[in-house]
Amino acid sequence: MIQNKIVVRYQDGKIRKGQTSDFLPTKPTFHLSLIDVPPGSPPVEVQVSEAKAIFFVKDFMGNQTHKNGVEFSEGKSAGGRKIMVTFKDGETLVGFTQGYDAKRSGFFVVPADTDSNNDRCFVIAGAIQKVSFI
């Protein structure tokens, strides 16, 4: 079973890191095996509606000094439309999307910044202030 490394950022500011094998964009919950608990601990259930975004990451450490850019990297195209998402907390995410629909509970964004630790991100519609196509 494939385990995705993810970081869940909640609308209340809480952050959880772990692995999941049952996230689906159409399901209201999934399970997260946290990285900061003893081995063998049961996974926690994540309510997608409480999240701000779910980041599928390359590694859990990331690069603490790297600031995700809001510009598109030269020659980078992940397909889809260029998009800028502004969250209710003021954070901005810039990238490409193939599945934005204002009627859905969320959508995937592939970051424009090729040096980002994020492979892709599932943005929760309830956490968005504004969406703009670039």
Secondary structure as UniProt FT lines:
FT   STRAND          4..10
FT   TURN            11..12
FT   STRAND          15..20
FT   TURN            25..26
FT   STRAND          29..34
FT   TURN            35..36
FT   TURN            39..40
FT   STRAND          44..47
FT   HELIX           48..50
FT   STRAND          51..57
FT   TURN            64..65
FT   TURN            74..75
FT   STRAND          81..87
FT   TURN            88..89
FT   STRAND          92..97
FT   TURN            102..103
FT   STRAND          106..111
FT   TURN            114..115
FT   STRAND          118..124
FT   HELIX           125..127
FT   STRAND          128..133
//
